[in-house]
Amino acid sequence: MAKINLREMARNQSGVITAVKVGGELGQRIRDMGLVPGAEILVQGRAPLYDPVALRIMGGTLSLRNNEADYIEVEVADE
């Protein structure tokens, strides 16, 4: 299992969040969206210029900017 930033994940790649490496207001907002350690995510797609990224989490879809995705560490299966 490899640990990478969420920004580095490919379309249709899934993984489990291992850490949210930001505090303060931004960290709280990210956690409030359900992006917490242990949560399973799937990269559903990306905008034409690769920002933002659409994620599937807990049965819902959310959009996250790449500068926010940089703070989220994800464990993915080695390919």
Summary of the structure (lengths in Angstrom):
residues: 79
radius of gyration: 11.3
end to end distance: 9.1
largest distance: 35.0
contacts: 216
relative contact order: 0.35
helix: 20%
strand: 42%
